[in-house]
Amino acid sequence: MTLNRRHFMMSAVAASGMPHLALAAPFTLRAGPVTAQILPEGDGTTQLLGFNGSSPGPELRYRAGDMVDIRFENGIDQGSAIHWHGIRIDNAMDGVPYMTQPMVESGESFGYRFTLPDAGTYWYHSHNRSWEQVARGLYGPLIVEEINPPVVDHDITVMVDDWRIERTGEIIEDFGNRHDFSHAGRLGTFARIIASVSEVRKGDRVRLRLINTATARVFPLEIAGISGKVVALDGMPLDKAEDIGPLMMAPAQRVDIIADVQDTVRFIFPTRQEPYELGSIGVSGESPAPTRLPITALPAANVRMPSAQPDHMLVLRMQGGAMGGAHEGEDIWSFNGVSGLTDDPWQTFIQGQTARIQLINDTNFPHGIHLHGHHFHEVLEDGSLGPFRDTTLLQRQQTRDILCVFDNPGKWLVHCHMLGHQASGMKTWVEVV
């Protein structure tokens, strides 16, 4: 189903408040059934899964250097675990069942305790049957503030998602079907934003923290009504604040923007038919003292730069899928002809080694490749270092090199964040010793 006005019901105001939490350790996150108002108010509700009675779950907000102490209680009828996406985390806390921790079965609990090394925009989500559990709503934002954050009038989290639901709001129960797995994934029939603030003033300076929480959809995105700069990608500050242009967000990617409000802030999904408005943040009144200070780069993250001569030169080739041709893997998708996890890691690195990895998308679909526990530099066409990310988008038949310093010891998953692709073969793992 194409994403256009004929098939989607528009929400007049798609920005609605998500729960915000100022944390004091320890804190409990409980997964369980929830009722959510995905469609506009007055239309049908949707039965989902969530944390602490809501989907998305509560916004967890900390400061760089803080210790997280969270007890996860599993109140759903499947095993689950929580992955803290984008955090350079202790391996035992990464949330991958059977790799870093035992499965948290229904009725059981698990304690997560780790330090937050980097300020930035992150999120948390289920990492078991994630193609279903995340699509059903088991996710939430994790915000790590700078020690000295930039001065803004509003710090706004904006989650972008789609849901496969009927016009009544009832969820369509076709999870895990082979067509989705072998094509573009579980694309929704309704899309919108969920924003932590619904109204601002003209002239306000805002920080927008965009998070694509969809399980499969790549969101091209245009934002109207603001003037400002992109200051971070995937939680990591850019060396230089960049002008806002059309954005392209793979599942799990994040974009931080600091901007001044000129009019209603509208989040627009361009389509072949006509622009589709995912939602808006309204404007009421005018700031009496709008800031005139320039928007500058955020403080740099404390990370190791890659060595001039990489210790490893590697190739990771994406294969399979519909119309993708034959490959040696035993499932729909594979990396280098191998589907799913093997007993031995794809690669082993000595802590601190640099690897240059050529990512080759030999398929007819886009893939968002995510590396757990690390960030990496995208290498630009001129050979210079590009953005520092934890998830990189490769369009069909595209090739890109990344440079990574493997400095976080442990066993780390590498997978496509189109979660149906991960479930059907596109995943592997590395070990840092």
KELO-919636 format. One record per residue (C-alpha): residue number from 1; residue in one letter; chain; x, y, z. Coordinates in steps of 0.5 Angstrom, whole numbers, plus 500, padded with zeros to 3 digits. Layout:
<nodes>
NUM, a, A, X, Y, Z;
...
</nodes>
This chain:
<nodes>
1, m, A, 500, 500, 500;
2, t, A, 503, 507, 498;
3, l, A, 503, 512, 503;
4, n, A, 499, 518, 501;
5, r, A, 492, 521, 502;
6, r, A, 488, 516, 499;
7, h, A, 490, 511, 504;
8, f, A, 492, 515, 510;
9, m, A, 487, 518, 515;
10, m, A, 490, 525, 517;
11, s, A, 491, 527, 524;
12, a, A, 490, 535, 525;
13, v, A, 494, 535, 531;
14, a, A, 499, 529, 531;
15, a, A, 504, 532, 536;
16, s, A, 501, 529, 543;
17, g, A, 505, 529, 549;
18, m, A, 509, 523, 551;
19, p, A, 510, 522, 558;
20, h, A, 517, 525, 561;
21, l, A, 520, 523, 567;
22, a, A, 526, 526, 571;
23, l, A, 529, 520, 574;
24, a, A, 532, 518, 581;
25, a, A, 535, 511, 581;
26, p, A, 532, 505, 582;
27, f, A, 527, 506, 577;
28, t, A, 522, 500, 574;
29, l, A, 520, 499, 567;
30, r, A, 514, 495, 566;
31, a, A, 512, 492, 559;
32, g, A, 505, 490, 558;
33, p, A, 499, 491, 554;
34, v, A, 497, 498, 553;
35, t, A, 491, 502, 549;
36, a, A, 494, 508, 545;
37, q, A, 490, 513, 541;
38, i, A, 494, 513, 535;
39, l, A, 489, 516, 530;
40, p, A, 486, 523, 531;
41, e, A, 482, 524, 538;
42, g, A, 475, 521, 537;
43, d, A, 477, 516, 532;
44, g, A, 478, 508, 534;
45, t, A, 484, 506, 539;
46, t, A, 489, 501, 538;
47, q, A, 491, 495, 543;
48, l, A, 499, 495, 543;
49, l, A, 504, 494, 548;
50, g, A, 508, 499, 552;
51, f, A, 512, 501, 558;
52, n, A, 509, 503, 564;
53, g, A, 502, 504, 561;
54, s, A, 504, 508, 555;
55, s, A, 507, 507, 548;
56, p, A, 512, 510, 547;
57, g, A, 514, 509, 554;
58, p, A, 516, 514, 559;
59, e, A, 522, 519, 556;
60, l, A, 528, 517, 560;
61, r, A, 532, 523, 561;
62, y, A, 539, 524, 564;
63, r, A, 546, 528, 564;
64, a, A, 552, 525, 561;
65, g, A, 556, 521, 566;
66, d, A, 550, 519, 570;
67, m, A, 549, 512, 572;
68, v, A, 543, 508, 570;
69, d, A, 539, 504, 575;
70, i, A, 533, 500, 572;
71, r, A, 529, 494, 573;
72, f, A, 526, 491, 567;
73, e, A, 519, 487, 569;
74, n, A, 516, 483, 563;
75, g, A, 509, 483, 563;
76, i, A, 507, 481, 556;
77, d, A, 506, 473, 554;
78, q, A, 513, 473, 550;
79, g, A, 520, 473, 553;
80, s, A, 523, 480, 552;
81, a, A, 529, 484, 554;
82, i, A, 531, 492, 553;
83, h, A, 537, 494, 548;
84, w, A, 539, 501, 550;
85, h, A, 540, 504, 542;
86, g, A, 546, 508, 541;
87, i, A, 549, 508, 548;
88, r, A, 557, 506, 548;
89, i, A, 555, 501, 554;
90, d, A, 558, 495, 558;
91, n, A, 557, 489, 554;
92, a, A, 553, 485, 559;
93, m, A, 548, 491, 559;
94, d, A, 547, 491, 552;
95, g, A, 540, 487, 552;
96, v, A, 541, 482, 547;
97, p, A, 538, 475, 549;
98, y, A, 543, 469, 549;
99, m, A, 549, 474, 547;
100, t, A, 549, 479, 553;
101, q, A, 544, 476, 558;
102, p, A, 539, 471, 559;
103, m, A, 532, 472, 556;
104, v, A, 527, 475, 561;
105, e, A, 521, 471, 560;
106, s, A, 514, 473, 562;
107, g, A, 513, 475, 569;
108, e, A, 521, 475, 570;
109, s, A, 525, 481, 571;
110, f, A, 532, 484, 570;
111, g, A, 536, 489, 572;
112, y, A, 540, 494, 568;
113, r, A, 546, 498, 571;
114, f, A, 551, 502, 567;
115, t, A, 554, 509, 566;
116, l, A, 552, 514, 560;
117, p, A, 558, 516, 557;
118, d, A, 556, 521, 552;
119, a, A, 550, 526, 551;
120, g, A, 545, 525, 546;
121, t, A, 539, 523, 543;
122, y, A, 538, 515, 544;
123, w, A, 532, 511, 545;
124, y, A, 530, 504, 548;
125, h, A, 527, 498, 545;
126, s, A, 525, 491, 545;
127, h, A, 531, 486, 542;
128, n, A, 527, 480, 542;
129, r, A, 522, 478, 536;
130, s, A, 523, 486, 535;
131, w, A, 520, 486, 528;
132, e, A, 513, 484, 532;
133, q, A, 515, 487, 539;
134, v, A, 517, 494, 537;
135, a, A, 512, 494, 532;
136, r, A, 507, 493, 537;
137, g, A, 510, 499, 541;
138, l, A, 515, 497, 546;
139, y, A, 520, 503, 545;
140, g, A, 521, 510, 548;
141, p, A, 526, 515, 548;
142, l, A, 532, 516, 552;
143, i, A, 535, 523, 552;
144, v, A, 542, 524, 555;
145, e, A, 543, 532, 557;
146, e, A, 550, 535, 556;
147, i, A, 553, 538, 562;
148, n, A, 552, 545, 560;
149, p, A, 547, 544, 555;
150, p, A, 545, 549, 549;
151, v, A, 540, 555, 552;
152, v, A, 533, 553, 548;
153, d, A, 526, 555, 550;
154, h, A, 524, 548, 549;
155, d, A, 528, 541, 548;
156, i, A, 523, 537, 544;
157, t, A, 523, 530, 543;
158, v, A, 519, 528, 536;
159, m, A, 519, 520, 535;
160, v, A, 517, 518, 528;
161, d, A, 513, 512, 527;
162, d, A, 508, 508, 522;
163, w, A, 503, 503, 524;
164, r, A, 499, 497, 520;
165, i, A, 492, 499, 523;
166, e, A, 485, 499, 520;
167, r, A, 481, 505, 519;
168, t, A, 478, 503, 526;
169, g, A, 485, 503, 530;
170, e, A, 485, 496, 530;
171, i, A, 492, 493, 529;
172, i, A, 493, 488, 523;
173, e, A, 495, 482, 526;
174, d, A, 500, 479, 520;
175, f, A, 507, 480, 524;
176, g, A, 512, 476, 521;
177, n, A, 509, 474, 514;
178, r, A, 514, 472, 509;
179, h, A, 513, 478, 504;
180, d, A, 514, 483, 509;
181, f, A, 521, 479, 511;
182, s, A, 523, 479, 503;
183, h, A, 521, 486, 501;
184, a, A, 521, 492, 505;
185, g, A, 519, 490, 511;
186, r, A, 513, 491, 515;
187, l, A, 511, 498, 512;
188, g, A, 505, 501, 516;
189, t, A, 498, 504, 513;
190, f, A, 498, 510, 518;
191, a, A, 504, 515, 520;
192, r, A, 505, 521, 525;
193, i, A, 510, 524, 529;
194, i, A, 509, 524, 537;
195, a, A, 512, 530, 540;
196, s, A, 513, 531, 547;
197, v, A, 511, 539, 546;
198, s, A, 505, 541, 543;
199, e, A, 505, 548, 543;
200, v, A, 511, 554, 542;
201, r, A, 511, 561, 541;
202, k, A, 514, 565, 535;
203, g, A, 521, 567, 536;
204, d, A, 522, 561, 541;
205, r, A, 529, 557, 540;
206, v, A, 528, 550, 540;
207, r, A, 532, 543, 540;
208, l, A, 528, 538, 536;
209, r, A, 530, 531, 537;
210, l, A, 528, 527, 532;
211, i, A, 528, 519, 532;
212, n, A, 525, 514, 527;
213, t, A, 522, 508, 531;
214, a, A, 519, 505, 525;
215, t, A, 521, 498, 524;
216, a, A, 522, 498, 517;
217, r, A, 520, 505, 514;
218, v, A, 525, 510, 511;
219, f, A, 522, 517, 512;
220, p, A, 524, 523, 508;
221, l, A, 523, 529, 512;
222, e, A, 522, 536, 511;
223, i, A, 521, 541, 517;
224, a, A, 517, 547, 515;
225, g, A, 516, 553, 520;
226, i, A, 523, 554, 523;
227, s, A, 530, 556, 521;
228, g, A, 536, 553, 524;
229, k, A, 542, 548, 524;
230, v, A, 543, 540, 524;
231, v, A, 547, 539, 530;
232, a, A, 548, 532, 531;
233, l, A, 546, 525, 528;
234, d, A, 545, 519, 532;
235, g, A, 547, 522, 538;
236, m, A, 554, 525, 536;
237, p, A, 555, 532, 535;
238, l, A, 557, 534, 528;
239, d, A, 564, 538, 528;
240, k, A, 560, 544, 525;
241, a, A, 553, 546, 525;
242, e, A, 550, 545, 518;
243, d, A, 544, 548, 515;
244, i, A, 537, 544, 515;
245, g, A, 535, 541, 508;
246, p, A, 531, 535, 506;
247, l, A, 532, 529, 511;
248, m, A, 533, 522, 510;
249, m, A, 532, 518, 516;
250, a, A, 533, 510, 516;
251, p, A, 529, 506, 522;
252, a, A, 533, 507, 529;
253, q, A, 537, 514, 526;
254, r, A, 536, 520, 530;
255, v, A, 537, 528, 528;
256, d, A, 538, 533, 533;
257, i, A, 536, 540, 530;
258, i, A, 537, 547, 534;
259, a, A, 532, 552, 531;
260, d, A, 528, 559, 531;
261, v, A, 521, 558, 531;
262, q, A, 518, 562, 525;
263, d, A, 511, 559, 524;
264, t, A, 507, 553, 526;
265, v, A, 512, 547, 526;
266, r, A, 510, 542, 520;
267, f, A, 513, 535, 519;
268, i, A, 512, 533, 512;
269, f, A, 513, 527, 509;
270, p, A, 514, 528, 501;
271, t, A, 511, 523, 497;
272, r, A, 510, 522, 489;
273, q, A, 502, 524, 490;
274, e, A, 503, 530, 494;
275, p, A, 506, 532, 501;
276, y, A, 503, 528, 507;
277, e, A, 503, 532, 514;
278, l, A, 506, 527, 519;
279, g, A, 504, 532, 524;
280, s, A, 505, 539, 527;
281, i, A, 507, 543, 533;
282, g, A, 503, 549, 534;
283, v, A, 504, 556, 535;
284, s, A, 501, 561, 540;
285, g, A, 503, 568, 542;
286, e, A, 510, 571, 541;
287, s, A, 517, 570, 545;
288, p, A, 518, 577, 548;
289, a, A, 526, 576, 548;
290, p, A, 528, 572, 542;
291, t, A, 535, 570, 542;
292, r, A, 540, 573, 537;
293, l, A, 546, 568, 539;
294, p, A, 548, 564, 533;
295, i, A, 547, 557, 533;
296, t, A, 554, 553, 534;
297, a, A, 556, 546, 534;
298, l, A, 555, 542, 541;
299, p, A, 561, 540, 545;
300, a, A, 565, 534, 542;
301, a, A, 564, 527, 544;
302, n, A, 570, 524, 548;
303, v, A, 571, 519, 543;
304, r, A, 578, 515, 540;
305, m, A, 579, 517, 533;
306, p, A, 581, 512, 528;
307, s, A, 588, 510, 526;
308, a, A, 591, 513, 520;
309, q, A, 592, 506, 517;
310, p, A, 587, 501, 519;
311, d, A, 588, 495, 522;
312, h, A, 583, 491, 518;
313, m, A, 580, 492, 511;
314, l, A, 574, 488, 511;
315, v, A, 568, 487, 506;
316, l, A, 560, 486, 509;
317, r, A, 556, 484, 503;
318, m, A, 548, 485, 504;
319, q, A, 545, 479, 499;
320, g, A, 538, 476, 498;
321, g, A, 531, 478, 499;
322, a, A, 526, 479, 493;
323, m, A, 529, 480, 486;
324, g, A, 536, 479, 490;
325, g, A, 539, 473, 486;
326, a, A, 542, 467, 489;
327, h, A, 546, 467, 495;
328, e, A, 549, 462, 500;
329, g, A, 545, 463, 506;
330, e, A, 540, 459, 509;
331, d, A, 535, 464, 510;
332, i, A, 532, 470, 506;
333, w, A, 538, 475, 507;
334, s, A, 545, 474, 509;
335, f, A, 551, 478, 510;
336, n, A, 557, 475, 506;
337, g, A, 553, 469, 504;
338, v, A, 551, 467, 511;
339, s, A, 545, 468, 514;
340, g, A, 544, 469, 522;
341, l, A, 548, 468, 528;
342, t, A, 554, 463, 528;
343, d, A, 558, 460, 533;
344, d, A, 564, 464, 532;
345, p, A, 564, 471, 531;
346, w, A, 565, 474, 524;
347, q, A, 571, 478, 526;
348, t, A, 575, 479, 532;
349, f, A, 578, 485, 534;
350, i, A, 584, 487, 539;
351, q, A, 581, 493, 544;
352, g, A, 583, 499, 540;
353, q, A, 584, 497, 533;
354, t, A, 581, 501, 527;
355, a, A, 577, 497, 522;
356, r, A, 575, 500, 515;
357, i, A, 569, 496, 513;
358, q, A, 566, 496, 506;
359, l, A, 559, 496, 506;
360, i, A, 556, 493, 500;
361, n, A, 548, 493, 498;
362, d, A, 547, 488, 493;
363, t, A, 540, 487, 494;
364, n, A, 534, 491, 491;
365, f, A, 532, 494, 498;
366, p, A, 535, 499, 503;
367, h, A, 538, 497, 509;
368, g, A, 540, 501, 515;
369, i, A, 546, 497, 518;
370, h, A, 547, 498, 526;
371, l, A, 553, 496, 530;
372, h, A, 552, 495, 537;
373, g, A, 556, 498, 543;
374, h, A, 560, 503, 538;
375, h, A, 559, 509, 533;
376, f, A, 563, 509, 527;
377, h, A, 565, 514, 521;
378, e, A, 562, 514, 515;
379, v, A, 567, 515, 509;
380, l, A, 565, 521, 504;
381, e, A, 567, 520, 497;
382, d, A, 573, 524, 497;
383, g, A, 576, 520, 503;
384, s, A, 574, 525, 509;
385, l, A, 571, 523, 515;
386, g, A, 563, 524, 515;
387, p, A, 558, 523, 520;
388, f, A, 559, 519, 527;
389, r, A, 554, 514, 527;
390, d, A, 551, 508, 530;
391, t, A, 546, 506, 524;
392, t, A, 548, 508, 517;
393, l, A, 543, 507, 511;
394, l, A, 545, 504, 504;
395, q, A, 540, 505, 499;
396, r, A, 539, 499, 494;
397, q, A, 546, 497, 490;
398, q, A, 549, 502, 494;
399, t, A, 556, 502, 497;
400, r, A, 559, 506, 503;
401, d, A, 566, 505, 507;
402, i, A, 565, 506, 515;
403, l, A, 571, 507, 520;
404, c, A, 570, 504, 527;
405, v, A, 575, 504, 533;
406, f, A, 573, 497, 536;
407, d, A, 575, 500, 543;
408, n, A, 569, 497, 547;
409, p, A, 570, 490, 549;
410, g, A, 565, 484, 549;
411, k, A, 560, 481, 544;
412, w, A, 557, 486, 539;
413, l, A, 551, 485, 534;
414, v, A, 551, 488, 527;
415, h, A, 545, 487, 524;
416, c, A, 540, 491, 519;
417, h, A, 535, 495, 523;
418, m, A, 529, 494, 518;
419, l, A, 527, 489, 523;
420, g, A, 524, 484, 519;
421, h, A, 531, 483, 515;
422, q, A, 534, 482, 521;
423, a, A, 529, 476, 523;
424, s, A, 530, 473, 517;
425, g, A, 538, 473, 516;
426, m, A, 541, 480, 516;
427, k, A, 545, 479, 522;
428, t, A, 552, 477, 525;
429, w, A, 557, 479, 531;
430, v, A, 564, 481, 532;
431, e, A, 568, 480, 539;
432, v, A, 573, 485, 542;
433, v, A, 578, 482, 546;
</nodes>
